[in-house]
Amino acid sequence: MRSHHVSRVIRASPTAVYDFAADVGNLPLWAAGLARSKPVQDGADLTVESPMGRVRIRFVERNRFGVLDHDVVLPSGAITTNPMRVFPHPDGAEVIFTLRQLGTSDEEFARDIEMVEADLDRLEDLMRNLPRKGSAAEHQR
C-alpha cells in the first residue's frame, strides 16, 4: 500500500485555516472531491453527496492541535480513514492530507491525488480572499 502526502502552504493563520476547514458547512466550498452538497447531520456523522455517491463522514472532535482526520463511509460500506492536519508554517499555515492507495489502480490513485490537490488549491484560494480580522474590508461590513 502506498501513501501520498499532499501539502499546501496558505498565507493565513493556522487557526483561521483550521476554523474554516473544520466548519462542515464550508465543505462544499473547498472539498469538491468529498462534498458536492451541503452536509446533513445524521447522529455523529454527516451525510453528503460526493463524486462517489452518498457518503457518511465522521470527523475527529475539534481540537487545538489542528487535526482534521476523518473517516468516510463509502456507498459500498468500506471505510476510508483520511489523516489531515493544519499546523504553523513560517509563511502562515501548512495543510497536509494523506492519501492511501487502498485497492485502487495506479490510475485511480493518481486521480484521487489530483482531486485532493484541487481541493487544497480551492482552500488556499478561499483563505486568500477571506477578509482578515481587523482589515478595512471587515470594518466596512
N, C-alpha and C positions, 0 to 999 in steps of 0.2 A: 504494500500500500504506500503510495506516495502522498506527501503533503506539500502544499504550496502556500506561501505567505504572500498576501497582497497588502501593500502598505501605502499610505498617503500621509504626507505632512501637510497639515492645514494651519494656515496663519490665523489661528483663533485660540483662545484659552482652552486647555483640556476640559475644564468644567463646562464651558459653553458647548463644545463639541459633544461631550458625554450627555449633557442635558437634552440637547436637540435629538441625538441619535436614540437615546433611551425613551423619548416620548413616542409611544407607539402610534399616536395619531399622525406623526411625521413619516412613518414608514413608507407610505405610497409616494411621498415626495422624493425620496432618495434611494429606496431599496426596491426598485422595479424588478430585480431578479428574485425577490421574495414576495412582495406585496403589490398587487395591482388594484386592490380595493381597500377601503377603509377597514381596519381591523375591528372585529366584533369580539367583545369579551365573552368567553364561554368558560365559566368557572375560573380556574387558574390559568387557562390557556387563552390564546387569541386565535380566531379563525379568519383567514384571508383567502382571496382568490390570488393565485400565483401562476407563473408560467407552467407550473407542474400540475395545476388543478387546485382544488380547495385543500389547503393545508392548515394544520394547527401549529402554533408557535408557543413555546414556553421559555421566557427569558429568566435569567437569574434575577434575584431581587436587586433593586437599586443599591448601589454600594459606593464607597468613597475611593475605590481602587480603579475605577474606570473599566470594570469588567462588564461586557455586554454578551457573554456567552448565551447561546440559545439552542434549544432543540427544535427541530422541525419534523413534524409527523407528516409524512407523505401520504398521498391517497392510498398507496399500497399498504400502509401501516408501518412501513420502515421508518426508523427514527435516525435522523442525522444530527449529530452534535456539532455546532459551529462555534469554535473559540473566536472571540473578538475582544479587542482591548483598545482603550483610548488612554494614552499616557503623555506626560510632558515631553516636549521636544524643544531644543533651543529656538526654533522658529515658531513655536506655538504648541501644537498637539500632533501626535502621530497616532494614526488608526491602523491597526493590524488585524486582518481577517485571515484565518487559516482554513484552507480547503483541504479535504482529504479525498483521495481517489478511491471510493468505495464501490467496487463492482461496476464502474463505468469504463467505457473505452477511452483511449487517449484523446480521441476527437471530442467526446462528450466532456471530458475533464477540461480540455482547452476551452470549450465554450463556457463552462462554469466559471473558469478563471476570468474570461473576458467579461462575463456578466458582473462578477464581483468588482472588477476594475472599473466598469462603467458606473456601478452603484457608488463606489467611493469617490469617483470623479464628480458625480452629482452632489454627494455630501459636501465635498470641498467647494463646489460652486455655490451651493446654498449658504454655507457658512461665510463665504467671502461676501455675499450680498446681503446678509442679515445686518441690520443696524447694530452697531456696538453700543453697549451701555454707556450713557453719557455723551453719545455722539450728537451732532447737530440734527441728524435725521430723526433720532429718537425724541429729541426735545420738541420737534415740530408736530408730533402726533397729538 
